[in-house]
Amino acid sequence: MPLPDRMMALVKREAAPGAELMEVPRPSPGPGEVLVKVRVASICGTDVHIYEWNEWAAGRVKSPLVFGHEFAGDVVALGPGADGLMVGDYVSAETHIICNQCYQCRTGQGHICRRCSIIGVDRPGTFAEYVALPAANVWPNPPDMPPEIASIQEPFGNAVDTVFAGDVTGKSFLVIGCGPIGLMAVGLLRASGAHPVIASDLSEYRLDLARRMGADIVLDAGARDVVAETLAETGGEGVDAVLEMSGARVALKQAVAVARNGGRISVLGLPPGAVEFDVSPFVFKGLTLQGITGRRMFDTWYRTRAILSSGRVDLGRVITHTFPLTSFKEAFALAESGLCGKIVLTL
């Protein structure tokens, strides 16, 4: 059956809040690319930023743009030179497209490529019936993996990189921010022998999800003193590592206060603008501050596959809602409310 010339897609049509579901031309795979028919696409915090049109989005995204980047689907066409794949393959993808020429790419650090472009941010994305992307970025899925789980492997990779940026087994952790990736991190820590695993958030809904993912202690950051209670729970020593997933301005100050001498602070959350904090504790406590961006390509994907195959982390618990793409307004309103875990859109 021939492919349609047009498709439905969620488009950031103007440089303003919101988006529009509209008919657009179907992409065609170029040299080295494949065309994927999307089954499901999950909503990421980056997608919410684009939908809300915050300061970061306004400075980065060029409208009109089909956005979205987390997905699972089936290869339906191959461009010239798209090797290693076949029509019918069930896939997801690493959505950071790298240049393979800069210093970082040539020294095994492609995840921080200086010329990286991102699907759904810098080029058309996956909130659409079809998406074209480089064959080199495609990740084959096990045939029996539910598409909802397959679509969230990429953010799970962020959690994997953040958790395993240092020692885990037998170490104490504070996870600040129980959005979907924070929840995934809690599950990973539980499965990897960390103790205690403390989680903080402003949403009781998400704190309940953190309990279900295996947190030993949950702290309502709006009602309790996260620093004082974390120190009390660790005998005044502080935690071995803090995973900052919230992007809240106060979070880094909390992290510095609760990290033990010699501890690490791994930061995935992105605050809205500059954050001022005292550097002296990093010197006198000997702390390590580490930024986490994307996933190591493709080391993290292989780790992710092994962890999911082991069955030790149940990502299904993180997915709380499913909507058809036509109900995107309700889905994004829920994502903005924080009364959810991961939201999946079906096509």
C-alpha positions in Angstrom: 0.0 0.0 0.0 1.5 3.4 -1.0 2.2 5.8 1.8 0.0 8.9 2.1 1.5 12.3 0.9 0.2 14.1 4.0 -0.2 13.3 7.7 -1.5 14.7 11.0 1.0 16.3 13.3 1.2 18.5 16.4 2.8 21.7 15.3 4.3 24.6 17.3 2.9 26.9 14.6 3.8 30.3 16.2 6.3 31.6 18.6 3.7 31.6 21.4 2.2 29.2 24.0 0.1 26.3 22.7 0.2 24.1 19.6 -2.0 23.0 16.8 -3.0 19.6 15.4 -2.9 20.0 11.7 -2.3 18.3 8.4 1.2 18.7 7.0 3.3 17.1 4.2 4.6 13.6 5.1 8.5 13.6 5.3 10.5 11.5 3.0 13.7 9.8 4.2 16.9 11.3 2.8 20.3 9.6 2.3 21.1 7.5 5.3 17.6 8.0 6.8 14.6 5.9 7.5 10.9 6.8 7.7 9.1 5.5 10.8 5.3 5.3 11.3 4.8 6.3 14.9 2.7 4.1 17.2 3.1 6.1 20.4 5.0 9.3 21.5 5.5 10.2 25.2 5.6 13.7 26.6 8.9 15.0 28.0 9.6 18.0 30.1 11.3 19.6 27.1 8.0 19.2 25.2 6.2 21.0 28.0 8.7 23.9 27.8 8.1 24.1 24.0 4.3 24.0 24.5 4.4 26.7 27.2 7.0 28.6 25.2 9.3 29.4 28.1 12.5 31.5 27.9 14.6 28.5 26.8 12.1 27.5 24.1 11.8 31.0 22.8 15.6 31.2 22.5 16.1 27.8 20.8 13.1 26.6 18.8 12.3 28.0 15.4 8.5 27.8 14.6 6.7 26.3 12.8 8.0 22.9 14.0 6.5 19.5 14.6 7.8 18.8 18.1 8.1 15.6 20.3 11.1 13.2 20.5 10.2 10.1 22.6 8.5 7.4 20.5 8.1 3.9 19.3 7.1 2.8 15.8 7.8 0.8 12.7 10.1 1.4 9.8 8.1 1.9 6.6 10.7 3.2 4.2 14.4 3.4 3.7 16.4 6.2 2.2 19.5 5.6 0.0 22.3 4.1 2.1 20.2 3.4 5.2 22.0 0.2 6.2 21.3 -2.3 8.9 17.5 -1.9 9.0 14.5 -3.4 7.2 11.0 -2.2 6.5 8.8 -3.6 9.4 11.5 -3.2 12.1 10.0 -2.1 15.4 12.1 0.8 16.7 12.7 3.8 18.9 15.6 6.2 18.6 18.4 8.2 20.2 17.2 11.7 19.3 20.5 13.6 19.6 22.0 13.7 16.1 25.7 14.3 16.2 28.2 15.5 13.7 30.9 12.8 14.1 33.5 15.4 13.3 34.1 17.6 16.3 36.6 16.9 19.1 33.9 15.5 21.4 32.6 13.0 18.7 36.1 11.9 17.8 37.1 11.2 21.4 34.0 9.1 22.4 32.0 12.0 23.8 29.3 12.3 21.1 26.6 12.9 23.7 28.1 16.4 24.2 28.7 17.0 20.5 29.2 20.7 19.8 27.0 20.6 16.7 24.3 18.3 18.0 20.8 18.7 16.7 17.8 17.3 18.4 14.7 15.7 16.9 11.6 17.7 17.9 13.7 20.7 18.9 16.0 21.5 15.9 14.2 19.4 13.3 10.8 17.8 12.8 9.8 15.5 15.7 7.6 12.6 16.6 4.2 14.1 17.6 3.2 13.0 14.1 2.1 10.0 12.1 5.5 9.7 10.5 9.0 10.9 11.3 12.2 10.7 9.2 15.5 10.3 11.1 19.1 9.0 10.5 19.3 5.2 10.4 22.4 5.5 12.7 20.1 6.9 15.5 17.6 4.1 15.3 17.3 1.6 18.2 15.7 -1.8 17.5 13.2 -2.9 20.1 12.4 -6.4 21.4 9.2 -7.6 19.6 7.4 -8.1 22.9 8.2 -4.7 24.4 5.1 -2.7 24.9 5.3 0.5 22.8 4.5 2.6 25.8 7.7 1.3 27.5 9.7 1.5 24.3 8.8 5.1 23.9 10.3 6.0 27.3 13.6 4.3 27.0 15.3 7.6 26.1 14.3 9.4 29.3 15.1 6.2 31.2 18.6 6.5 29.8 18.8 10.0 31.4 18.0 8.4 34.7 20.6 5.6 34.1 23.3 8.2 33.4 22.4 10.3 36.4 22.3 7.4 38.8 25.5 5.7 37.6 27.6 8.8 37.4 29.2 7.5 40.6 29.0 4.6 43.1 25.5 3.4 43.9 25.4 0.1 45.8 25.4 0.7 49.6 25.4 4.5 49.1 22.7 7.0 50.4 20.9 9.2 48.0 18.5 12.2 47.9 16.5 12.6 44.7 15.2 16.1 44.3 12.2 16.2 42.0 9.9 13.2 41.4 8.9 13.9 37.8 9.1 10.9 35.5 12.9 10.8 35.3 13.3 11.3 39.0 10.8 8.4 39.6 12.9 6.2 37.2 16.0 7.1 39.2 14.3 6.1 42.4 13.5 2.7 40.9 17.0 2.3 39.6 18.5 3.1 43.0 16.2 0.7 44.7 17.1 -2.1 42.3 20.9 -1.3 42.6 21.2 -1.6 46.4 21.3 2.1 47.4 20.1 2.9 50.9 18.5 5.0 52.1 16.8 6.4 49.0 15.2 9.7 50.0 12.9 11.6 47.5 11.5 15.1 47.7 8.9 16.9 45.7 6.1 19.4 46.1 3.5 17.1 44.7 1.9 14.5 47.0 0.8 12.6 43.9 4.3 12.2 42.7 5.6 11.4 46.2 3.2 8.5 46.3 4.6 7.3 43.0 8.1 7.6 44.5 7.0 5.3 47.3 5.7 2.8 44.7 9.1 3.0 42.9 10.9 2.1 46.1 11.8 5.3 48.0 12.6 4.6 51.6 11.7 8.2 52.7 9.6 10.8 50.9 9.6 14.5 51.9 7.0 17.1 50.9 9.3 20.0 50.0 6.5 22.5 50.5 5.7 21.4 54.1 8.9 19.9 55.5 12.5 21.0 55.8 14.2 18.8 53.3 17.7 19.7 54.5 17.1 19.2 58.2 15.2 15.9 57.7 17.7 14.5 55.3 20.5 15.3 57.7 18.5 13.7 60.5 17.9 10.6 58.5 21.6 10.2 57.9 22.8 10.9 61.4 24.0 14.4 60.5 26.5 12.9 57.9 24.5 13.9 54.8 23.9 11.7 51.7 26.6 10.2 49.5 24.9 11.7 46.4 22.2 14.1 45.4 20.4 13.7 42.1 18.9 17.1 41.2 16.0 16.4 38.8 13.6 19.3 39.6 15.2 22.4 38.0 14.1 24.4 41.1 16.3 27.3 42.0 16.5 26.3 45.6 17.5 22.7 44.8 21.2 23.3 44.3 21.4 25.1 47.7 19.6 22.1 49.3 22.0 19.7 47.5 25.1 21.4 48.7 23.7 21.5 52.3 22.8 17.8 52.4 25.8 16.2 50.5 28.3 14.7 52.8 32.0 15.7 52.7 33.4 14.2 49.5 29.9 13.6 48.0 28.6 14.2 44.5 25.8 16.3 43.1 24.6 15.1 39.7 22.4 17.7 38.0 19.8 16.9 35.3 17.2 19.5 36.1 17.5 22.8 34.3 16.6 26.0 36.3 14.9 28.8 34.5 17.8 31.2 34.2 20.9 31.7 36.3 21.2 30.4 39.9 23.5 32.0 42.4 25.0 29.9 45.2 28.1 29.8 47.4 31.1 28.0 45.9 33.0 27.7 49.2 31.2 24.5 50.4 32.5 22.8 47.2 36.0 23.7 48.3 35.7 22.9 52.0 33.5 19.8 51.6 35.3 18.5 48.6 32.1 18.1 46.6 31.8 17.1 42.9 29.2 18.9 40.8 28.4 17.0 37.6 26.1 18.0 34.7 24.2 15.3 32.9 23.1 15.8 29.3 21.4 13.2 27.1 22.7 9.7 27.1 26.1 8.3 26.2 25.7 7.1 22.7 25.2 4.2 22.7 26.7 2.8 25.9 23.7 4.0 27.9 21.2 2.4 25.5 22.9 -1.0 26.0 22.8 -0.5 29.7 19.2 0.4 29.5 18.3 -2.7 27.5 20.1 -4.9 30.0 18.3 -3.3 33.0 14.9 -3.6 31.4 15.6 -7.2 30.3 16.4 -8.0 33.9 12.9 -7.0 35.1 14.3 -5.3 38.2 12.8 -1.9 37.3 9.1 -1.7 36.5 8.8 1.4 34.2 5.1 0.6 33.8 4.6 2.2 37.2 5.9 5.5 35.9 3.3 5.7 33.1 0.1 7.0 34.6 -2.0 8.4 31.7 -2.5 7.7 28.0 -4.3 10.0 25.6 -4.9 10.0 21.8 -2.9 12.7 20.0 -6.2 14.4 19.3 -6.5 15.1 23.1 -3.2 16.8 23.3 -4.6 19.8 25.1 -5.9 17.7 28.0 -2.6 15.8 28.0 -0.4 18.9 28.3 -2.6 20.5 30.9 -2.2 17.4 33.0 1.6 17.4 32.4 1.7 21.1 33.6 -0.3 20.3 36.7 2.2 17.7 38.0 -0.7 15.4 38.9 0.8 12.6 36.8 3.8 10.5 36.0 4.7 9.8 32.4 2.0 10.7 29.8 1.9 8.7 26.5 0.1 9.9 23.3 -1.2 7.3 20.9 -1.5 7.7 17.2 
